[in-house]
Amino acid sequence: MVTAVEPTAGQVVGRRWRSARGIVLVLLCLVVIGVVVAALKPSRKPDDLDPGSPKPGGTRALAEILKSRGVGFDVARNASDATSRAGAGTITVVARPERLTRSDLDRLRGTAGDLLLVEPGREVLSSLAPGVEQDGPTFVLQAHPQCGLQGATLAGTVAFGESETYVAPSGATACYPESGKPRLVQYQVSGRAVTVLGAARPLTNGHLTDEGNAALAMNLVGARPQVIWLIPDVRHASSGERAGDRTLTDLLPPGVKLFFLGLVVAVIPIALWRGRRLGPVVAEVLPVVVRSSETVTGRSRLYRAHRARGRAAEALRAGARDRIVPLLGLPRTVAQILPTQDPGAAREVVMAVAARTDHDERTVATALYGLDLGQVTQSWPTGQSDPGGAEPVDDAGLLALADLLDDLERQVRQS
Amino acid sequence: MALTGRLGLLALVAAFVPLLVPSGAVLLGLWGLLLLGVVIDLCLAGNVRALRFHREGDTRVRLGEKANAGLIVENTGKRRVKAVLRDVWPPSAGVSPRTAKINVPAGERRRIDQTFTPTRRGDREAVTVVVRSVGPLGLAARQLSRSAPRTLRVLPAFPSRRHLPSRLARLRELTGLHSTMIRGQGTEFDSLREYVVGDDVRSIDWRATARRNDVVVRTWRPERDRRLYLVLDTGRTSAGRVGDIPRLDCSMDAALLLAALASRAGDRVDLLAYDRTVRARCENASRTGLLSEMVEAMAPLEPALIESDAAGMVSAIMSRVRRRSLVVLLTELNPAAFEEGLLPLLPGLTARHLVMIAAVSDPMVDEMAVARGDLAAVYDASAAERARADRRRLTAELRSYGVEVVDAPPDRIAPALADAYLALKAAGRL
């Protein structure tokens, strides 16, 4: 048997690090990828501000409330649809204005009716709300109107959350300012009212009940008897425009496809190079490696499986007798004599062992022969069927017997 | 045929070309060039068939030692052969280097130095020699296996050699080379000599004293020219692993020590390995060549997974050994195998010969017998006690037949067997 040398703590750490570094590296990569994906993920979902959406980001609640109040509510999925319906007495709410193309913006500019722009970008502002300029993002939980706009003063405090601020042109009504830059701007452009709202949050299902959000939303959106909610569809918005119907492969430079083809083909000679072995694999004709003690182990498992405590106890007793008897100065053959064969010999052994140990005869007789004291001292039972004597009643008994036999042997050896 | 890494690398480089020159024709052209290179290489690569292989160096090595050998590659072809060569051996032959680069001009020969560090006893056969001959461009190679037969015989290690000097010293004491000859140290009549003070008076030969004027004593010496017949049982019981090696290897070690000792003591030693047939034999060896012949005979032996044929073994012994001998049977004390096989035949054998049985016991069983702690350990202990009791019973029964039994764990079996032999010799029982 080879005894293993205890490695030092440093070696253990080094070995653990070497075995774990692959896993650590993979985990690190996963974390980095996760962070990157989370950072690249758009903060807006496709169905945000959609009047059909019941999710926290949708605006179905607002639409339903307006409808129940008798306000006409139409949903337009593209700009041409919206412009055809727009007219005097309508208000066109441009949700997701970033989806509008340049031509959409031109079309919208020519329509009559009021406009409500929700979080418009620079391009949209210059086209539909000239004079208003984007300032920067802010965050506020409660904003006060601080203006004369009736819809805003009636609504009172509004929870904007993340919101854009704007620079309002002179003559415009500027509400909810943050250090002088308003979040809500309303003014007249070529005979119609254009409202720029710096946050989508007051309109959404999730935040409609916060502060005065609902009131502000209804006052702004429901200002005219007919609402046209323009939420441009990405597909429709881009159809026929410069992006076209071209797929990813059309957009790739021409050499890239050939490059990938080349890579695929290059794999073939590399695979053939690595796959060709230099000569055959030689199998070693091994000798038998079965342990010689396998039969003993098998017998032990059989004993255990069948709870053969009697047989196990008798084997232990026979082994102990075999070692103890020569120590007592008796012939070795006495060890194999069972009480049923010669009670006198067995009694002699028990007496001698009891004299040399601190155990009494009863204990020694039970341990070595599995018999009671009465049977030892008076008369040995004859014709007993089980030569092994008493069987331990449970596993603890067997363990105790093994320990007792060890103790007897040790004491006899030392006496 | 085999491709090289260079071809793969070039194909990879070619894949990047379309990024600069986006043209399918250029890519196809590059592939065509590579294919042409492969064809040229295959045509111009050195001819592997024209290679001749010769081997030289050690054919025998003791287990645990190194053998040096050489593989000579002769190029009888017309072109230079630049190649990677692998001499294929079983893993336990421990050949090094595994692969070698060769560059043999036409008509010349080159030698590859090899060392073998075998890890197992027995015969190791060279499987084949694989040559991968690379073409001039290094893009493709011709690969072929050629046979170059060779057998490396790995001899038993004989680790119990270290016990030999002490046993030889004991033997010299017996033969009287060290101490004075006194009666009781030998049993064979040697010579008569004059009595000197200090001699045992019991050894005075009165008859001879009466013929001469001086008191004459007999001197004795241990018997010489006795015969030992060692029988190795190579059946299934010899296959079990004891410690880290098969029981058969332990038995061989013990047999070698006994043979070395007995041959120095002037006895004749023969060896027979038997399971159902004769596996190996070493008979009538000269005194000096005995050990090497025995080692040679033992080297290729492997345990056979069959029940030994005791009747066949006994009849083989009886037919081979006419004179009274010490028959040493190296086997395992397996009660089941013994009771059915050898035990009924023993009286016939002991009537003609002195029989000694040497068995390797398993130290694992002794470890299990003292195991305590939990239930499994105690059941293990009881099973081990049972196994030991069976063994003791069998030993007692064998002794009742007049058989000498040596039962020892693997690290002590060889000296124990040697001691038993010396005891027999001292007692004059051979």
Interface residues (C-beta under 8 A of the other chain):
Chain A: M1 P253 P254 G255 V256 K257 L258 F259 L261 G262 L263 V265 A266 I268 P269 I270 L272 W273 R276 L278 G279 P280 V282 A283 E284 V285 P287 V288 V289 V290 R291 S292 S293 E294 T295 V296 T297 R299 S300 R301 Y303 R304 R311 A312 A313 A315 L316 A318 G319 D322 D395 L398 L399 A402 D403 D406
Chain B: A2 L3 T4 G5 L7 G8 A11 L12 A14 A15 F16 V17 P18 L19 L20 V21 P22 S23 G24 L27 W31 L34 V84 R86 V88 W89 P90 P91 S92 T99 R120 V127 T128 V130 R132 Q143 S145 A239 G240 R241 V242 G243 D244 P246 R247 E302 P303 L305 E332 D362 M364 V365 M368 A369 R372 D374 L375 A376 V378 Y379 D380 A381 S382 A383 A384 E385 R386 A387 R388 A389 R392
